[in-house]
């Protein structure tokens, strides 16, 4: 992520998303699409998993299942010095 945090997303979630997309080619059978098409493809090359996720899914599709495995390293001093600033009247 932009803040250098690292997130884990279950491959099963990505695989199911792809299998749902192609299920129509298997008579609407999600499990056949998964077993006969998506899983063999994903097992053949990890790039296929990344490619499907990046080009066919949004963060909102995976956010509920994503787990932060390495928190970001935010440089607060850099943000303080060079970040966008705005002066507003404080609510009392």
N, CA, C and O atoms as a GROMACS GRO file, in nm:
protein
  368
    1UNK      N    1   0.084  -0.118   0.000
    1UNK     CA    2   0.000   0.000   0.000
    1UNK      C    3   0.088   0.124   0.000
    1UNK      O    4   0.207   0.116   0.031
    2UNK      N    5   0.032   0.237  -0.034
    2UNK     CA    6   0.112   0.360  -0.041
    2UNK      C    7   0.184   0.396   0.088
    2UNK      O    8   0.288   0.462   0.085
    3UNK      N    9   0.130   0.353   0.203
    3UNK     CA   10   0.197   0.383   0.330
    3UNK      C   11   0.299   0.276   0.367
    3UNK      O   12   0.351   0.276   0.479
    4UNK      N   13   0.328   0.186   0.277
    4UNK     CA   14   0.421   0.072   0.290
    4UNK      C   15   0.367  -0.039   0.378
    4UNK      O   16   0.441  -0.130   0.414
    5UNK      N   17   0.239  -0.034   0.414
    5UNK     CA   18   0.180  -0.146   0.487
    5UNK      C   19   0.163  -0.264   0.392
    5UNK      O   20   0.152  -0.247   0.271
    6UNK      N   21   0.162  -0.383   0.449
    6UNK     CA   22   0.146  -0.506   0.370
    6UNK      C   23   0.019  -0.576   0.419
    6UNK      O   24  -0.002  -0.592   0.539
    7UNK      N   25  -0.065  -0.615   0.325
    7UNK     CA   26  -0.193  -0.677   0.356
    7UNK      C   27  -0.202  -0.814   0.292
    7UNK      O   28  -0.157  -0.834   0.179
    8UNK      N   29  -0.260  -0.909   0.363
    8UNK     CA   30  -0.283  -1.044   0.311
    8UNK      C   31  -0.431  -1.056   0.272
    8UNK      O   32  -0.520  -1.018   0.348
    9UNK      N   33  -0.454  -1.108   0.154
    9UNK     CA   34  -0.589  -1.131   0.105
    9UNK      C   35  -0.598  -1.278   0.066
    9UNK      O   36  -0.514  -1.327  -0.009
   10UNK      N   37  -0.699  -1.349   0.115
   10UNK     CA   38  -0.711  -1.491   0.080
   10UNK      C   39  -0.726  -1.513  -0.070
   10UNK      O   40  -0.809  -1.450  -0.136
   11UNK      N   41  -0.644  -1.602  -0.123
   11UNK     CA   42  -0.651  -1.634  -0.265
   11UNK      C   43  -0.788  -1.693  -0.299
   11UNK      O   44  -0.839  -1.673  -0.410
   12UNK      N   45  -0.848  -1.764  -0.205
   12UNK     CA   46  -0.980  -1.822  -0.229
   12UNK      C   47  -1.082  -1.715  -0.265
   12UNK      O   48  -1.169  -1.738  -0.350
   13UNK      N   49  -1.072  -1.599  -0.203
   13UNK     CA   50  -1.164  -1.488  -0.234
   13UNK      C   51  -1.145  -1.442  -0.378
   13UNK      O   52  -1.243  -1.418  -0.449
   14UNK      N   53  -1.021  -1.429  -0.420
   14UNK     CA   54  -0.990  -1.387  -0.557
   14UNK      C   55  -1.034  -1.494  -0.656
   14UNK      O   56  -1.091  -1.464  -0.761
   15UNK      N   57  -1.009  -1.619  -0.622
   15UNK     CA   58  -1.046  -1.731  -0.710
   15UNK      C   59  -1.198  -1.739  -0.725
   15UNK      O   60  -1.249  -1.759  -0.836
   16UNK      N   61  -1.270  -1.723  -0.617
   16UNK     CA   62  -1.416  -1.728  -0.624
   16UNK      C   63  -1.470  -1.614  -0.708
   16UNK      O   64  -1.566  -1.632  -0.783
   17UNK      N   65  -1.411  -1.497  -0.696
   17UNK     CA   66  -1.453  -1.382  -0.776
   17UNK      C   67  -1.438  -1.413  -0.925
   17UNK      O   68  -1.528  -1.386  -1.004
   18UNK      N   69  -1.324  -1.471  -0.961
   18UNK     CA   70  -1.300  -1.504  -1.103
   18UNK      C   71  -1.395  -1.615  -1.148
   18UNK      O   72  -1.453  -1.607  -1.257
   19UNK      N   73  -1.411  -1.717  -1.066
   19UNK     CA   74  -1.498  -1.829  -1.103
   19UNK      C   75  -1.642  -1.783  -1.122
   19UNK      O   76  -1.711  -1.832  -1.211
   20UNK      N   77  -1.688  -1.690  -1.039
   20UNK     CA   78  -1.823  -1.636  -1.056
   20UNK      C   79  -1.835  -1.565  -1.191
   20UNK      O   80  -1.938  -1.574  -1.258
   21UNK      N   81  -1.731  -1.494  -1.229
   21UNK     CA   82  -1.732  -1.422  -1.357
   21UNK      C   83  -1.745  -1.518  -1.475
   21UNK      O   84  -1.817  -1.490  -1.571
   22UNK      N   85  -1.675  -1.632  -1.469
   22UNK     CA   86  -1.674  -1.727  -1.580
   22UNK      C   87  -1.773  -1.842  -1.564
   22UNK      O   88  -1.776  -1.931  -1.649
   23UNK      N   89  -1.852  -1.843  -1.459
   23UNK     CA   90  -1.946  -1.954  -1.436
   23UNK      C   91  -2.042  -1.974  -1.551
   23UNK      O   92  -2.085  -2.087  -1.578
   24UNK      N   93  -2.077  -1.866  -1.620
   24UNK     CA   94  -2.172  -1.880  -1.733
   24UNK      C   95  -2.117  -1.973  -1.841
   24UNK      O   96  -2.194  -2.036  -1.913
   25UNK      N   97  -1.985  -1.982  -1.852
   25UNK     CA   98  -1.923  -2.072  -1.949
   25UNK      C   99  -1.928  -2.218  -1.904
   25UNK      O  100  -1.892  -2.308  -1.979
   26UNK      N  101  -1.973  -2.240  -1.781
   26UNK     CA  102  -1.984  -2.374  -1.724
   26UNK      C  103  -2.128  -2.400  -1.682
   26UNK      O  104  -2.155  -2.464  -1.580
   27UNK      N  105  -2.220  -2.348  -1.762
   27UNK     CA  106  -2.363  -2.367  -1.736
   27UNK      C  107  -2.409  -2.305  -1.605
   27UNK      O  108  -2.507  -2.349  -1.546
   28UNK      N  109  -2.338  -2.201  -1.561
   28UNK     CA  110  -2.374  -2.136  -1.436
   28UNK      C  111  -2.321  -2.206  -1.313
   28UNK      O  112  -2.352  -2.167  -1.200
   29UNK      N  113  -2.241  -2.311  -1.333
   29UNK     CA  114  -2.190  -2.390  -1.221
   29UNK      C  115  -2.061  -2.329  -1.167
   29UNK      O  116  -1.954  -2.345  -1.227
   30UNK      N  117  -2.072  -2.260  -1.056
   30UNK     CA  118  -1.956  -2.195  -0.994
   30UNK      C  119  -1.847  -2.295  -0.960
   30UNK      O  120  -1.729  -2.268  -0.981
   31UNK      N  121  -1.884  -2.410  -0.908
   31UNK     CA  122  -1.784  -2.508  -0.864
   31UNK      C  123  -1.707  -2.567  -0.981
   31UNK      O  124  -1.586  -2.591  -0.970
   32UNK      N  125  -1.774  -2.591  -1.094
   32UNK     CA  126  -1.702  -2.638  -1.213
   32UNK      C  127  -1.609  -2.530  -1.265
   32UNK      O  128  -1.495  -2.559  -1.302
   33UNK      N  129  -1.656  -2.406  -1.267
   33UNK     CA  130  -1.572  -2.295  -1.312
   33UNK      C  131  -1.448  -2.285  -1.225
   33UNK      O  132  -1.338  -2.264  -1.276
   34UNK      N  133  -1.466  -2.300  -1.096
   34UNK     CA  134  -1.354  -2.295  -1.003
   34UNK      C  135  -1.259  -2.413  -1.024
   34UNK      O  136  -1.138  -2.394  -1.037
   35UNK      N  137  -1.313  -2.534  -1.026
   35UNK     CA  138  -1.232  -2.655  -1.034
   35UNK      C  139  -1.165  -2.676  -1.169
   35UNK      O  140  -1.050  -2.720  -1.177
   36UNK      N  141  -1.238  -2.646  -1.276
   36UNK     CA  142  -1.187  -2.678  -1.409
   36UNK      C  143  -1.113  -2.563  -1.477
   36UNK      O  144  -1.039  -2.585  -1.573
   37UNK      N  145  -1.132  -2.441  -1.428
   37UNK     CA  146  -1.073  -2.327  -1.496
   37UNK      C  147  -0.986  -2.242  -1.404
   37UNK      O  148  -0.866  -2.229  -1.425
   38UNK      N  149  -1.047  -2.183  -1.301
   38UNK     CA  150  -0.974  -2.087  -1.219
   38UNK      C  151  -0.862  -2.149  -1.137
   38UNK      O  152  -0.749  -2.100  -1.140
   39UNK      N  153  -0.890  -2.257  -1.064
   39UNK     CA  154  -0.785  -2.316  -0.980
   39UNK      C  155  -0.666  -2.367  -1.061
   39UNK      O  156  -0.552  -2.341  -1.023
   40UNK      N  157  -0.688  -2.439  -1.173
   40UNK     CA  158  -0.572  -2.478  -1.253
   40UNK      C  159  -0.491  -2.358  -1.303
   40UNK      O  160  -0.368  -2.363  -1.305
   41UNK      N  161  -0.560  -2.252  -1.344
   41UNK     CA  162  -0.491  -2.133  -1.391
   41UNK      C  163  -0.409  -2.071  -1.279
   41UNK      O  164  -0.292  -2.038  -1.297
   42UNK      N  165  -0.470  -2.054  -1.163
   42UNK     CA  166  -0.401  -1.991  -1.050
   42UNK      C  167  -0.285  -2.077  -1.001
   42UNK      O  168  -0.182  -2.024  -0.958
   43UNK      N  169  -0.300  -2.209  -1.007
   43UNK     CA  170  -0.190  -2.298  -0.965
   43UNK      C  171  -0.074  -2.296  -1.063
   43UNK      O  172   0.040  -2.324  -1.026
   44UNK      N  173  -0.102  -2.263  -1.188
   44UNK     CA  174   0.003  -2.265  -1.290
   44UNK      C  175   0.096  -2.144  -1.283
   44UNK      O  176   0.211  -2.151  -1.325
   45UNK      N  177   0.045  -2.032  -1.228
   45UNK     CA  178   0.126  -1.910  -1.228
   45UNK      C  179   0.068  -1.810  -1.128
   45UNK      O  180  -0.045  -1.764  -1.144
   46UNK      N  181   0.146  -1.776  -1.026
   46UNK     CA  182   0.100  -1.679  -0.926
   46UNK      C  183   0.064  -1.544  -0.988
   46UNK      O  184  -0.021  -1.473  -0.935
   47UNK      N  185   0.127  -1.511  -1.099
   47UNK     CA  186   0.095  -1.384  -1.165
   47UNK      C  187  -0.053  -1.375  -1.200
   47UNK      O  188  -0.111  -1.267  -1.195
   48UNK      N  189  -0.113  -1.488  -1.236
   48UNK     CA  190  -0.255  -1.487  -1.274
   48UNK      C  191  -0.343  -1.442  -1.158
   48UNK      O  192  -0.445  -1.377  -1.179
   49UNK      N  193  -0.304  -1.476  -1.036
   49UNK     CA  194  -0.379  -1.433  -0.918
   49UNK      C  195  -0.368  -1.282  -0.904
   49UNK      O  196  -0.469  -1.212  -0.889
   50UNK      N  197  -0.246  -1.233  -0.909
   50UNK     CA  198  -0.223  -1.089  -0.896
   50UNK      C  199  -0.291  -1.012  -1.008
   50UNK      O  200  -0.351  -0.907  -0.985
   51UNK      N  201  -0.282  -1.064  -1.129
   51UNK     CA  202  -0.340  -0.997  -1.244
   51UNK      C  203  -0.492  -0.986  -1.231
   51UNK      O  204  -0.549  -0.880  -1.256
   52UNK      N  205  -0.557  -1.096  -1.193
   52UNK     CA  206  -0.702  -1.091  -1.178
   52UNK      C  207  -0.741  -0.991  -1.070
   52UNK      O  208  -0.830  -0.908  -1.089
   53UNK      N  209  -0.673  -0.999  -0.956
   53UNK     CA  210  -0.707  -0.910  -0.844
   53UNK      C  211  -0.689  -0.763  -0.881
   53UNK      O  212  -0.776  -0.681  -0.855
   54UNK      N  213  -0.578  -0.731  -0.943
   54UNK     CA  214  -0.547  -0.591  -0.974
   54UNK      C  215  -0.635  -0.534  -1.085
   54UNK      O  216  -0.671  -0.417  -1.082
   55UNK      N  217  -0.668  -0.617  -1.182
   55UNK     CA  218  -0.738  -0.567  -1.300
   55UNK      C  219  -0.888  -0.591  -1.301
   55UNK      O  220  -0.959  -0.539  -1.387
   56UNK      N  221  -0.938  -0.671  -1.206
   56UNK     CA  222  -1.080  -0.705  -1.208
   56UNK      C  223  -1.151  -0.687  -1.074
   56UNK      O  224  -1.272  -0.706  -1.064
   57UNK      N  225  -1.075  -0.650  -0.973
   57UNK     CA  226  -1.134  -0.633  -0.840
   57UNK      C  227  -1.097  -0.496  -0.784
   57UNK      O  228  -0.997  -0.435  -0.824
   58UNK      N  229  -1.178  -0.450  -0.693
   58UNK     CA  230  -1.151  -0.325  -0.622
   58UNK      C  231  -1.116  -0.357  -0.477
   58UNK      O  232  -1.143  -0.467  -0.428
   59UNK      N  233  -1.055  -0.260  -0.410
   59UNK     CA  234  -1.024  -0.277  -0.268
   59UNK      C  235  -1.152  -0.311  -0.191
   59UNK      O  236  -1.149  -0.392  -0.098
   60UNK      N  237  -1.263  -0.251  -0.228
   60UNK     CA  238  -1.389  -0.278  -0.159
   60UNK      C  239  -1.432  -0.425  -0.171
   60UNK      O  240  -1.508  -0.474  -0.087
   61UNK      N  241  -1.384  -0.495  -0.273
   61UNK     CA  242  -1.416  -0.637  -0.290
   61UNK      C  243  -1.340  -0.725  -0.191
   61UNK      O  244  -1.384  -0.835  -0.159
   62UNK      N  245  -1.226  -0.678  -0.144
   62UNK     CA  246  -1.141  -0.761  -0.058
   62UNK      C  247  -1.124  -0.706   0.082
   62UNK      O  248  -1.077  -0.777   0.172
   63UNK      N  249  -1.160  -0.581   0.103
   63UNK     CA  250  -1.132  -0.513   0.229
   63UNK      C  251  -1.183  -0.591   0.350
   63UNK      O  252  -1.114  -0.598   0.453
   64UNK      N  253  -1.301  -0.650   0.340
   64UNK     CA  254  -1.359  -0.722   0.453
   64UNK      C  255  -1.276  -0.843   0.495
   64UNK      O  256  -1.284  -0.886   0.610
   65UNK      N  257  -1.198  -0.898   0.403
   65UNK     CA  258  -1.120  -1.018   0.433
   65UNK      C  259  -0.971  -0.989   0.447
   65UNK      O  260  -0.895  -1.077   0.488
   66UNK      N  261  -0.929  -0.869   0.412
   66UNK     CA  262  -0.787  -0.834   0.416
   66UNK      C  263  -0.738  -0.819   0.560
   66UNK      O  264  -0.808  -0.765   0.646
   67UNK      N  265  -0.619  -0.868   0.585
   67UNK     CA  266  -0.557  -0.858   0.717
   67UNK      C  267  -0.423  -0.787   0.702
   67UNK      O  268  -0.341  -0.824   0.618
   68UNK      N  269  -0.401  -0.687   0.785
   68UNK     CA  270  -0.274  -0.616   0.783
   68UNK      C  271  -0.169  -0.704   0.849
   68UNK      O  272  -0.183  -0.739   0.966
   69UNK      N  273  -0.064  -0.739   0.775
   69UNK     CA  274   0.041  -0.823   0.833
   69UNK      C  275   0.168  -0.743   0.862
   69UNK      O  276   0.258  -0.792   0.929
   70UNK      N  277   0.173  -0.620   0.812
   70UNK     CA  278   0.285  -0.531   0.841
   70UNK      C  279   0.233  -0.389   0.833
   70UNK      O  280   0.200  -0.340   0.725
   71UNK      N  281   0.226  -0.322   0.948
   71UNK     CA  282   0.173  -0.186   0.945
   71UNK      C  283   0.264  -0.090   0.869
   71UNK      O  284   0.385  -0.110   0.860
   72UNK      N  285   0.205   0.012   0.816
   72UNK     CA  286   0.280   0.111   0.739
   72UNK      C  287   0.379   0.187   0.824
   72UNK      O  288   0.369   0.191   0.946
   73UNK      N  289   0.473   0.246   0.757
   73UNK     CA  290   0.576   0.325   0.822
   73UNK      C  291   0.558   0.469   0.773
   73UNK      O  292   0.621   0.511   0.676
   74UNK      N  293   0.475   0.541   0.842
   74UNK     CA  294   0.443   0.678   0.801
   74UNK      C  295   0.546   0.772   0.863
   74UNK      O  296   0.575   0.766   0.982
   75UNK      N  297   0.599   0.859   0.780
   75UNK     CA  298   0.696   0.959   0.827
   75UNK      C  299   0.617   1.084   0.867
   75UNK      O  300   0.589   1.170   0.784
   76UNK      N  301   0.583   1.091   0.996
   76UNK     CA  302   0.502   1.203   1.043
   76UNK      C  303   0.576   1.336   1.032
   76UNK      O  304   0.513   1.439   1.009
   77UNK      N  305   0.706   1.335   1.049
   77UNK     CA  306   0.782   1.460   1.036
   77UNK      C  307   0.771   1.513   0.893
   77UNK      O  308   0.750   1.632   0.873
   78UNK      N  309   0.786   1.425   0.795
   78UNK     CA  310   0.772   1.465   0.655
   78UNK      C  311   0.631   1.519   0.630
   78UNK      O  312   0.615   1.622   0.563
   79UNK      N  313   0.531   1.452   0.682
   79UNK     CA  314   0.394   1.498   0.667
   79UNK      C  315   0.370   1.632   0.732
   79UNK      O  316   0.299   1.716   0.679
   80UNK      N  317   0.430   1.652   0.849
   80UNK     CA  318   0.414   1.778   0.921
   80UNK      C  319   0.479   1.893   0.845
   80UNK      O  320   0.422   2.001   0.834
   81UNK      N  321   0.597   1.868   0.792
   81UNK     CA  322   0.671   1.975   0.724
   81UNK      C  323   0.616   2.002   0.584
   81UNK      O  324   0.598   2.117   0.546
   82UNK      N  325   0.589   1.897   0.508
   82UNK     CA  326   0.554   1.914   0.367
   82UNK      C  327   0.411   1.877   0.331
   82UNK      O  328   0.371   1.890   0.215
   83UNK      N  329   0.333   1.832   0.428
   83UNK     CA  330   0.195   1.792   0.399
   83UNK      C  331   0.105   1.910   0.371
   83UNK      O  332   0.137   2.024   0.405
   84UNK      N  333  -0.009   1.882   0.309
   84UNK     CA  334  -0.109   1.986   0.284
   84UNK      C  335  -0.163   2.035   0.417
   84UNK      O  336  -0.190   1.957   0.508
   85UNK      N  337  -0.178   2.165   0.428
   85UNK     CA  338  -0.228   2.224   0.550
   85UNK      C  339  -0.347   2.313   0.519
   85UNK      O  340  -0.361   2.366   0.409
   86UNK      N  341  -0.434   2.326   0.619
   86UNK     CA  342  -0.552   2.411   0.604
   86UNK      C  343  -0.584   2.466   0.741
   86UNK      O  344  -0.588   2.392   0.840
   87UNK      N  345  -0.607   2.595   0.748
   87UNK     CA  346  -0.642   2.661   0.874
   87UNK      C  347  -0.794   2.668   0.882
   87UNK      O  348  -0.859   2.720   0.791
   88UNK      N  349  -0.849   2.616   0.992
   88UNK     CA  350  -0.993   2.620   1.014
   88UNK      C  351  -1.019   2.664   1.156
   88UNK      O  352  -0.938   2.643   1.246
   89UNK      N  353  -1.132   2.726   1.175
   89UNK     CA  354  -1.171   2.764   1.309
   89UNK      C  355  -1.216   2.639   1.383
   89UNK      O  356  -1.297   2.561   1.334
   90UNK      N  357  -1.161   2.621   1.504
   90UNK     CA  358  -1.194   2.502   1.582
   90UNK      C  359  -1.333   2.514   1.642
   90UNK      O  360  -1.373   2.622   1.686
   91UNK      N  361  -1.406   2.405   1.643
   91UNK     CA  362  -1.538   2.401   1.707
   91UNK      C  363  -1.516   2.398   1.858
   91UNK      O  364  -1.428   2.328   1.907
   92UNK      N  365  -1.597   2.474   1.930
   92UNK     CA  366  -1.578   2.479   2.076
   92UNK      C  367  -1.688   2.409   2.148
   92UNK      O  368  -1.687   2.404   2.271
   0.00000   0.00000   0.00000
